[in-house]
Amino acid sequence: MRMLVKRLSLALLIVMGSSQTHAAEKLKIIASFSILADITKAITGDAVNVTSLVEPEADLHHFDPRPHDIKRLLEADLVIVNGLGFEPWLDRVKPKAKKTPLWAVASDGVLPLPFDHHDHSDHSASEAEAVDPHAWQDVNNARLYAKNIATALITLDPDRRALYLENLARYDNALEKLDREVKQAIAAIPPGKRKIVTTHDAFGYFETAYGLKMIAPLGVGIEAQPSAKDIARIIRQIRDEAIPAIFLETAIDPRLAEQLASETGVKIGGTLYADTLSQKNGPAGTYITMMETNIRTLTNALAP
């Protein structure tokens, strides 16, 4: 009997050791920012280890990878980036790789919007030539992101192909439903009130896809502060077009929006999520809840 117990104990230890080794050997996937990480997790589930290089609620526009960030990237099995110029540090990191991780560009196949998709005549020529990287603000682009990410995962990990495709199909259905919800919510806003001011130009794809006019004093990036001429132009536009609300953005300094609200008498309609999710237990802990939260914020301020 004692011998049997010893053998069972030894077998149990072997199984536990094997399980722990397997868990330790989970593939390491790094997404450049929280929205990409969430879309990736929707496809992988718990099968692999997915982390975000830039944490939720952080300011991506001023992010510059530190040595330990670069080390994390170069030790990953797969790095998922947005593309469209959203990660300007990427070309400095890639040449440092001793072992080359698989790199995937989530926005492959997106029809990019130029920065001047609406009038920004007062901005510089270099800004006018820039591409807007915020393609995920159109839910149908997020569906394309998910398909590109699934393709990269299958290339890296073909043994889990069936799992990734099953999760992709489920997630795509959820995104298709979300797209319909966004369209219905915007349709409920009176046409004359479908215009707002946001802090920086992160919602061009949303504007193009859903018909809500977005006016922003800052460009795609937020490094350059608007001139007095820029601010005066926005103030005139707010008054001339009777824009009903100004919205703040997470991770962006609110002072400019507050100045515009003070000088025009237009209300602050709330805070929108553009480039980042909230913490997991917050109002925008996933890409889908982020879009739902933005829609609620917009309709609460604009709908009758």
N, C-alpha and C positions, 0 to 999 in steps of 0.2 A: 504493500500500500504506500509506504513512504517513497519507494522508488517511482511509483506511478505519479505521486504528487510532484516529485522533483522533475520528472519528465514534462508534466503539464506546465509547471512553472517555467521551465527552460523554454518550452515552446511558446508560452505567452510572452516571455521576454524577447524572443526572436521576432515575433509578430509585432510587438510594440516598437522594437528597434527599427524594424523595416518600415513601419508606418511613420515614425519620426524622421527617418532618413528621407522618405518620400516627400513629407511635408517640407523638410528643409530644402529640398531640391525643386520646389515650385519655381516655375519660370518667373522671371522678374520683368515686368512691363512698366515702363515709365511714360506717362503722358505729360506734355509740357505744362498743362494747366488743368484746373479742376473740372471744367466742362468736358474736356476730352477724356479725362480719367473716368468720369461717371458714365459716359457713353460706352467706354471700353468695358467697364464692370458689368453693364447690362448684357454684354455679349459673353463675357467669360464666366460670370457668376463667381463662385469661390474656387474655380479650377486653377487659377494662377494668382500671383501676387501683383496687384495693380496699385501704383501710387502716382501722385501728382507732384511734379517738380516744384511748381508754384502752388502754395497752399490756398485753400478757399479764403475769400475776402482780402487777398493780398493785391497790391497794385502791380499789375503785369507790365505796365508801360515803363516802369523804372526798374524792372528786374534785370539783374546782370548776374549770371551764374558764378558762384564762388567756387574755390577749388573742390570742396566736398560735393557741391552740386555736379560738377564736371565728372568727378569720380563715380558718382551714382549713375550718371548717364552712360559712361563708358563701360560700366560693369553690368548694364542691363542686357537682357536678351532681345528686347524690342523697345524702341523709342518711338512714340507716336507724337507727331507735331501737327500743328494746324496748317502751316504753309501760308502762302499769300503775304509773306513778309512779316508775319506776326511774331516770329522768333528771330530777330536780327542777329542774335548771338550765335546762331546755329553754325554758321560758316567758320567761326573761331573754334568751336568745340570739335567738330567732326575730324579735322586733321590730327587731333591728339589721340585718336583711338589706336590702341595697340591691337586689341581684338575688335573687330568691327561688329557692333550690334546691328540688328536689322532696323532700318529706319522706315517709317511709314508716314506719308503725308495724307492726313484725313480729308483735306479739301480737294484732292485730285478729282477732276471732272466738274468741279463747280464753275459756273459761268461767273467770273469775277466782276464786281462793279468797280469802275474807276472812282477815285475819290470825288471827282466832279460830277457824280450822277445827278446832283442838282446844283444850283448856282452857288459857287464859292468864289466869286470873282475877286474878292478882296484878299484871298489867300495866295501864297507864293506859287510859282510855277512848279516847284518840286512837289508841293502838296497836291497840286492839280493833277500831276502825273501818277500819283500813288494809287495803289490798289487797296480797296477796303478789305481787310482781313476777317471781318466779323460775320462770316457767311452763315454761321449757326443760328443767327437771328431769323432766318427763314427755316421753318421746320423741315421743309423738303430737302434743304441742304444738309440738315442734321441726319436725315435718312441716308443720304449719300455718304456722309461721314461714317455711319455705322456699317455700311456695306464695305467701305474701304478698310475699316479696322478689322472686320471679320475676315476679309481676304488676307490681310497681313498675318492675323492669328493662325489661319489655316496653313499658310506658307511656313510659319515658324513651328507649328504644332499640329501636323496633319492627323495624328491619332485622335484628336478631339474634334475633328471636322464636323461630325454629326451634332455634337453638343453646341458648337458655335453657330451652326446654321439654324438649329432649333431656337436658340436664344435670339438670334438675329430676327427670325420671322416673328417671334412674339413681340420684340421691341419695335419692329417696323410697324406692326399693327397698332401699337400704342402711340407711335409718332403720327401715324395717319389720322388717328382719332384726335390727337392734339391739334393738328393742322386745321381740322374742321372746327374745333372749338375756338381757335384763334379767329378764324374767319367769321364765325357767328358772333363772337364778342365785338369785333370791330363793326360789323354790320348793324349792331344795336346802338352804336354811337351816331347821333345826328350828323349828316354830312358836313354841316357848317362848323362842327366842333372837332373834326378829325384832323387836328393840327396841334402840335405841342412843341415846346422847347426842351431840349435835353442838354446835359453838360458837355459831352463830346460826341463826335460823329460816329457812334457805334451801332446805329439802328438803320443804316441804309438798306440792308437786305429785308428787314422787317417792313420798312416803308414801301419798297418795291413789291413785296409779296402780298401785303395786306391793306395797303391804301391809307395808312395813317401818316400824314406828313410830319417829318421830324426836322426841326431846325436846331443847329448846334453852333455855338460860338467858337468851339475848338475843333481842330481837325481830327483825323483818324488817330494820330498820336496826340499826346497832351503835353509834349515838352515845351512847345512855344505858347506863351500866353497871348491872348488876343490883344490887339491894340485898342486904343480909345476909339479909333474909327470902326473897328469890328463891333465893339460893344454898342456904339451909337447906331450902327446899321441894324443890329438885332433888336434894339429897343424900338426903332422906327417900324420894323417889320411886325413886332408883337402888337404894336398899337394899330398899324394900318390893317392888319389881317385879323384883328380881334382874337388873337390866340388865347384860348381859355385857361391854359395851365402850363406851368414850368415844373420839370421833374428833376430831382436829384439822381445821382447814380452812386452805387456802392463803390468804395475804394477811390472815389474822386472827390477832391476838395469841393465842398458845397458853397464856398463863398461867392463864386461868380454867379451861380444860379440865384442865390439869395440876393445879390446885388440887383440882378435883372428883375426879380420879383418886387423888390423895394422900389425901384425906379419906375416901374410900369403899373404897380398895383395889382398885378396878376398873381393868383394864388399858387403856392407850391402844392402840386398834386400828389406828391409822394416820392418814393425812392424806387428806381428801377435797377434791375440786375443786367449788366451788359457783358462784362468780360469774366465774371467769376461767380461761382456758387456761394451760398452761405455755408456755415458749418452744417454738418449732417442733420442736426436736430432743428435747424432754422427754417425759415419760410421758403428757401430755395436750395434745399439740400441735394436735389438732383436736377438734371437738365429739364425734365418734364415739369417738376414743381416750380422751377425758376420761371419758365414761360407762363405757367398758370398764375403765379404770383404777379408777374408783370401785367398780365391781362386784367386781373382783378384790380390792380392799382390804377390802371388806365381807365377802366370802365367806371370805377367808383368816382373818379374825378371828372369824367367827361360825359358819361351816359346820363340821361334824364332821371 
